Amino acid sequence: KMNSLVIALALAPAAAYVQPVAPKATTALAAGRDELASLAENNGDFLGSTLGFWDPLGATKIDFWGLGEEGTVGYLRHAE
């Protein structure tokens, strides 16, 4: 019992040198400009039926922090 405790304590620092497994990137909120436009146009409320997709600042075409178009749209959707 004592030997296994000593071995476990001796090998515990070795775990610090093991490369962690990177989690798989998910893009639950990421959607392209086309998907946003189709969501807006298929919206049945008053604004969706009259305005459709409206992006006066062109924010969906801007690349925030090198995230790409889908990452930028995902960031904006999360921020709203």
Buried (B, 14 or more C-beta within 10 A) or exposed (E): EEEEEEEEEEEEEEEEEEEEEEEEEEEEBBBBBEEBBBEBEEBEEEEBEEEEBEEEEEEBEEEBEEBEBBBBBBBBEEEE
